[in-house]
Amino acid sequence: MSSPAGPEPSTTWKETLAADEAERFERLGNQLRELARRRAGAAGAGRALHLKGQAGVVAEFTVLPELPAHARQGVFAEPRTYRAYVRFSNGAGERQPDGKPDVRGVAIKLLGVPGQKIIPGLEQATTQDFLLIQNAATPFRDVDEFVWFVIAAARPALLLPRAIGHLGPVRAIQLISRLVKGISRPVTSVATSRYFTALPIRYGRFAVKCALTPHEKADPAAPTGKAPDRLAAELAERLSRGPVAYDFQVQFYLDDARTPIESSCQEWLESDAPFVTVARLVLPKQDVASAEGRRLAERIETLSFDPWHALEAHRPLGSMMRARNVAYRLSTEERGAAAEPDGREP
């Protein structure tokens, strides 16, 4: 972990937009929506990905004092504490047992955030979302490759031959090997797992990637268990005893070679761009199994979590993020997600 002190980061980052992006992203977003429809069937529309919520809990997000000027941007401009909703999830578009290898995610929705937001029609919303997964970068070169893979993986027995036919043998093996490596690490607790945005966002005049680093270290000897909802049960038991805390950290853009904006598969190495702690996320002690806890979790499941629920100061960057702008909007519309919270909820 880096000290927040240091010289002002580079502001020379830039995005590169393709001429056909709007049409292509709309087409790809509709493909994901159709996949979600086929999976949902009579059960009704759900999320195309991250369908299974492990837990939905209330939290506090505290911006730290005495940050250097370049770290005081957007919601981090002044020290203060925001109430927040947090949703932990498995990444698949199906409800799989927690023991099955998967992309694990966490979504944070800050409440009571002033300022104009990006999404048309939601400019006056008082929320700011941050979405993170357990991998520091995606294995996909671009959104076309990502959407193709998600659809092809719906028939896993045919995935490898289809990938070889579509991508060629070298790229197919490279992609699948990297994906398997990224999801195969054992997860004993979401409270001791580290999460990353994997893709960049604006940070005022700067560009960053973010991480959520747990205060408590993972116990390699901890049993994984076989219960289908073991991660939810483990977090519930942990929160019944006391709070769970994480540091919210950012690493700043340096240059296109080491910290590219448009390359979704290149990790920004900590040895090049150290993380700076700018806030703290605390899940207070709470009874998630109580009637109140269940109502809260059900409420959180109805919400949409979207990196574009954001201030302009935290606009998502890069082609993969721009594609998510379309895909998330279609998903929210398809499943009739609840309106954004107004910050006055209990």
MILOVO-652480 format. One record per residue (C-alpha): x, y, z; residue in one letter. Coordinates in steps of 0.05 Angstrom, whole numbers, plus 5000, padded with zeros to 4 digits. Layout:
REM residues N
{{X, Y, Z}, a};
...
REM end
This chain:
REM residues 346
{{5000, 5000, 5000}, m};
{{5026, 5069, 4981}, s};
{{5027, 5132, 5022}, s};
{{4981, 5184, 4991}, p};
{{5038, 5234, 4986}, a};
{{5074, 5243, 4920}, g};
{{5076, 5284, 4856}, p};
{{5013, 5300, 4817}, e};
{{4995, 5242, 4770}, p};
{{4992, 5248, 4694}, s};
{{4931, 5279, 4661}, t};
{{4951, 5257, 4590}, t};
{{4904, 5197, 4588}, w};
{{4855, 5194, 4530}, k};
{{4801, 5149, 4502}, e};
{{4800, 5123, 4431}, t};
{{4730, 5115, 4403}, l};
{{4714, 5072, 4341}, a};
{{4668, 5101, 4289}, a};
{{4619, 5042, 4294}, d};
{{4616, 5039, 4370}, e};
{{4545, 5062, 4381}, a};
{{4514, 5012, 4333}, e};
{{4560, 4955, 4354}, r};
{{4550, 4965, 4428}, f};
{{4474, 4967, 4418}, e};
{{4477, 4902, 4380}, r};
{{4520, 4868, 4432}, l};
{{4477, 4894, 4489}, g};
{{4416, 4865, 4456}, n};
{{4451, 4798, 4449}, q};
{{4463, 4796, 4525}, l};
{{4390, 4816, 4537}, r};
{{4366, 4759, 4493}, e};
{{4411, 4711, 4531}, l};
{{4381, 4734, 4597}, a};
{{4311, 4725, 4569}, r};
{{4325, 4653, 4547}, r};
{{4354, 4637, 4615}, r};
{{4298, 4669, 4654}, a};
{{4240, 4633, 4621}, g};
{{4177, 4633, 4663}, a};
{{4216, 4659, 4724}, a};
{{4219, 4728, 4693}, g};
{{4276, 4773, 4673}, a};
{{4339, 4776, 4715}, g};
{{4410, 4801, 4710}, r};
{{4448, 4775, 4649}, a};
{{4509, 4767, 4694}, l};
{{4521, 4768, 4769}, h};
{{4451, 4738, 4776}, l};
{{4462, 4706, 4845}, k};
{{4469, 4756, 4901}, g};
{{4509, 4726, 4959}, q};
{{4489, 4781, 5006}, a};
{{4459, 4851, 5008}, g};
{{4480, 4893, 5068}, v};
{{4482, 4964, 5093}, v};
{{4550, 4999, 5101}, a};
{{4586, 5064, 5114}, e};
{{4636, 5093, 5065}, f};
{{4683, 5143, 5098}, t};
{{4727, 5189, 5056}, v};
{{4793, 5198, 5094}, l};
{{4819, 5266, 5116}, p};
{{4885, 5298, 5095}, e};
{{4888, 5269, 5025}, l};
{{4934, 5305, 4976}, p};
{{4901, 5352, 4927}, a};
{{4902, 5304, 4869}, h};
{{4866, 5251, 4911}, a};
{{4810, 5299, 4931}, r};
{{4764, 5290, 4871}, q};
{{4690, 5277, 4862}, g};
{{4661, 5241, 4923}, v};
{{4730, 5241, 4953}, f};
{{4736, 5317, 4952}, a};
{{4721, 5326, 5027}, e};
{{4724, 5279, 5087}, p};
{{4654, 5254, 5102}, r};
{{4616, 5190, 5112}, t};
{{4564, 5164, 5063}, y};
{{4512, 5111, 5078}, r};
{{4517, 5055, 5026}, a};
{{4485, 4991, 5002}, y};
{{4533, 4934, 4984}, v};
{{4516, 4873, 4942}, r};
{{4563, 4813, 4938}, f};
{{4551, 4766, 4880}, s};
{{4574, 4708, 4837}, n};
{{4589, 4729, 4766}, g};
{{4551, 4676, 4726}, a};
{{4484, 4688, 4693}, g};
{{4457, 4627, 4730}, e};
{{4446, 4612, 4804}, r};
{{4505, 4566, 4818}, q};
{{4530, 4538, 4884}, p};
{{4582, 4582, 4917}, d};
{{4633, 4526, 4912}, g};
{{4634, 4527, 4836}, k};
{{4690, 4569, 4806}, p};
{{4664, 4637, 4785}, d};
{{4679, 4710, 4780}, v};
{{4662, 4741, 4847}, r};
{{4638, 4813, 4850}, g};
{{4619, 4868, 4898}, v};
{{4577, 4929, 4881}, a};
{{4576, 4991, 4925}, i};
{{4521, 5043, 4920}, k};
{{4535, 5108, 4958}, l};
{{4473, 5145, 4982}, l};
{{4462, 5220, 4989}, g};
{{4515, 5240, 4938}, v};
{{4503, 5311, 4913}, p};
{{4518, 5335, 4843}, g};
{{4494, 5321, 4772}, q};
{{4500, 5250, 4748}, k};
{{4516, 5223, 4678}, i};
{{4456, 5180, 4657}, i};
{{4402, 5219, 4620}, p};
{{4340, 5221, 4663}, g};
{{4379, 5207, 4727}, l};
{{4418, 5272, 4729}, e};
{{4389, 5289, 4797}, q};
{{4398, 5220, 4827}, a};
{{4436, 5221, 4893}, t};
{{4475, 5156, 4884}, t};
{{4545, 5137, 4861}, q};
{{4563, 5065, 4845}, d};
{{4629, 5028, 4844}, f};
{{4631, 4957, 4816}, l};
{{4690, 4911, 4829}, l};
{{4710, 4838, 4816}, i};
{{4765, 4793, 4844}, q};
{{4809, 4801, 4783}, n};
{{4853, 4862, 4769}, a};
{{4839, 4859, 4694}, a};
{{4792, 4820, 4648}, t};
{{4818, 4764, 4604}, p};
{{4783, 4794, 4543}, f};
{{4816, 4837, 4491}, r};
{{4751, 4875, 4476}, d};
{{4677, 4875, 4486}, v};
{{4664, 4834, 4423}, d};
{{4706, 4778, 4450}, e};
{{4672, 4784, 4518}, f};
{{4601, 4780, 4492}, v};
{{4619, 4723, 4444}, w};
{{4648, 4684, 4502}, f};
{{4589, 4696, 4549}, v};
{{4541, 4670, 4497}, i};
{{4585, 4611, 4477}, a};
{{4595, 4591, 4550}, a};
{{4520, 4579, 4556}, a};
{{4537, 4511, 4525}, r};
{{4601, 4493, 4562}, p};
{{4611, 4425, 4530}, a};
{{4621, 4460, 4463}, l};
{{4660, 4519, 4488}, l};
{{4731, 4497, 4470}, l};
{{4717, 4474, 4398}, p};
{{4675, 4535, 4386}, r};
{{4729, 4581, 4415}, a};
{{4782, 4548, 4371}, i};
{{4738, 4557, 4310}, g};
{{4722, 4630, 4326}, h};
{{4787, 4655, 4356}, l};
{{4839, 4606, 4329}, g};
{{4875, 4554, 4372}, p};
{{4928, 4600, 4403}, v};
{{4880, 4654, 4425}, r};
{{4827, 4604, 4447}, a};
{{4875, 4567, 4493}, i};
{{4904, 4632, 4519}, q};
{{4836, 4661, 4536}, l};
{{4807, 4599, 4568}, i};
{{4871, 4586, 4608}, s};
{{4871, 4658, 4634}, r};
{{4797, 4655, 4651}, l};
{{4804, 4589, 4688}, v};
{{4863, 4616, 4727}, k};
{{4823, 4678, 4747}, g};
{{4763, 4640, 4774}, i};
{{4796, 4578, 4804}, s};
{{4826, 4609, 4867}, r};
{{4789, 4583, 4929}, p};
{{4746, 4635, 4964}, v};
{{4732, 4621, 5037}, t};
{{4702, 4690, 5054}, s};
{{4682, 4753, 5017}, v};
{{4704, 4790, 5080}, a};
{{4777, 4771, 5067}, t};
{{4776, 4777, 4991}, s};
{{4806, 4834, 4950}, r};
{{4766, 4865, 4893}, y};
{{4785, 4910, 4834}, f};
{{4747, 4953, 4784}, t};
{{4790, 4918, 4730}, a};
{{4772, 4976, 4684}, l};
{{4789, 5050, 4692}, p};
{{4745, 5109, 4713}, i};
{{4757, 5184, 4715}, r};
{{4781, 5214, 4780}, y};
{{4771, 5288, 4767}, g};
{{4825, 5307, 4717}, r};
{{4859, 5240, 4728}, f};
{{4845, 5168, 4711}, a};
{{4847, 5110, 4761}, v};
{{4832, 5038, 4774}, k};
{{4804, 5021, 4843}, c};
{{4811, 4965, 4893}, a};
{{4776, 4943, 4956}, l};
{{4826, 4913, 5004}, t};
{{4801, 4876, 5066}, p};
{{4829, 4892, 5135}, h};
{{4827, 4819, 5155}, e};
{{4873, 4770, 5119}, k};
{{4847, 4706, 5089}, a};
{{4860, 4642, 5128}, d};
{{4888, 4591, 5079}, p};
{{4870, 4536, 5129}, a};
{{4797, 4557, 5133}, a};
{{4749, 4503, 5107}, p};
{{4713, 4519, 5042}, t};
{{4651, 4479, 5059}, g};
{{4601, 4449, 5010}, k};
{{4537, 4487, 5026}, a};
{{4510, 4520, 4962}, p};
{{4505, 4587, 4998}, d};
{{4566, 4581, 5042}, r};
{{4594, 4650, 5026}, l};
{{4530, 4684, 5046}, a};
{{4527, 4642, 5110}, a};
{{4599, 4657, 5127}, e};
{{4589, 4732, 5119}, l};
{{4525, 4730, 5160}, a};
{{4559, 4694, 5216}, e};
{{4618, 4742, 5214}, r};
{{4573, 4804, 5215}, l};
{{4534, 4776, 5274}, s};
{{4598, 4781, 5314}, r};
{{4623, 4849, 5291}, g};
{{4640, 4896, 5233}, p};
{{4678, 4879, 5169}, v};
{{4724, 4933, 5141}, a};
{{4759, 4946, 5075}, y};
{{4805, 5001, 5048}, d};
{{4781, 5034, 4984}, f};
{{4842, 5048, 4942}, q};
{{4860, 5080, 4875}, v};
{{4920, 5074, 4829}, q};
{{4933, 5131, 4781}, f};
{{4945, 5129, 4706}, y};
{{5018, 5137, 4687}, l};
{{5023, 5127, 4611}, d};
{{4992, 5086, 4555}, d};
{{5045, 5032, 4559}, a};
{{5040, 5014, 4633}, r};
{{4969, 5037, 4649}, t};
{{4928, 5036, 4584}, p};
{{4858, 5062, 4582}, i};
{{4831, 5021, 4524}, e};
{{4863, 4953, 4539}, s};
{{4815, 4915, 4582}, s};
{{4861, 4855, 4590}, c};
{{4924, 4891, 4615}, q};
{{4933, 4895, 4690}, e};
{{4960, 4960, 4719}, w};
{{5016, 4932, 4761}, l};
{{5023, 4957, 4832}, e};
{{5098, 4960, 4823}, s};
{{5086, 5013, 4770}, d};
{{5024, 5048, 4798}, a};
{{5019, 5037, 4874}, p};
{{4950, 5039, 4906}, f};
{{4932, 5099, 4950}, v};
{{4880, 5090, 5005}, t};
{{4827, 5144, 4999}, v};
{{4767, 5117, 5037}, a};
{{4744, 5062, 5083}, r};
{{4684, 5016, 5073}, l};
{{4655, 4987, 5137}, v};
{{4599, 4936, 5141}, l};
{{4574, 4946, 5212}, p};
{{4552, 4890, 5257}, k};
{{4483, 4869, 5232}, q};
{{4435, 4810, 5233}, d};
{{4426, 4793, 5160}, v};
{{4381, 4734, 5178}, a};
{{4331, 4777, 5216}, s};
{{4266, 4801, 5184}, a};
{{4297, 4870, 5176}, e};
{{4360, 4840, 5146}, g};
{{4321, 4799, 5096}, r};
{{4279, 4859, 5075}, r};
{{4342, 4899, 5064}, l};
{{4373, 4844, 5021}, a};
{{4309, 4838, 4980}, e};
{{4309, 4913, 4970}, r};
{{4381, 4913, 4947}, i};
{{4366, 4857, 4897}, e};
{{4314, 4901, 4863}, t};
{{4365, 4957, 4851}, l};
{{4410, 4965, 4791}, s};
{{4485, 4973, 4803}, f};
{{4519, 5007, 4745}, d};
{{4587, 5041, 4738}, p};
{{4551, 5095, 4699}, w};
{{4510, 5114, 4760}, h};
{{4563, 5166, 4771}, a};
{{4586, 5237, 4775}, l};
{{4622, 5264, 4714}, e};
{{4684, 5265, 4758}, a};
{{4679, 5188, 4760}, h};
{{4658, 5174, 4688}, r};
{{4676, 5103, 4666}, p};
{{4732, 5100, 4614}, l};
{{4751, 5054, 4557}, g};
{{4712, 5015, 4505}, s};
{{4692, 4959, 4552}, m};
{{4663, 5010, 4600}, m};
{{4628, 5048, 4543}, r};
{{4596, 4982, 4522}, a};
{{4572, 4971, 4593}, r};
{{4535, 5037, 4589}, n};
{{4489, 5006, 4537}, v};
{{4486, 4935, 4566}, a};
{{4469, 4957, 4636}, y};
{{4414, 5004, 4611}, r};
{{4381, 4948, 4571}, l};
{{4387, 4900, 4631}, s};
{{4357, 4951, 4679}, t};
{{4299, 4964, 4631}, e};
{{4288, 4890, 4617}, e};
{{4281, 4868, 4690}, r};
{{4245, 4931, 4714}, g};
{{4297, 4950, 4766}, a};
{{4275, 4995, 4823}, a};
{{4286, 5070, 4820}, a};
{{4350, 5097, 4850}, e};
{{4347, 5107, 4926}, p};
{{4339, 5179, 4947}, d};
{{4385, 5174, 5007}, g};
{{4330, 5182, 5058}, r};
{{4315, 5108, 5065}, e};
{{4322, 5077, 5135}, p};
REM end
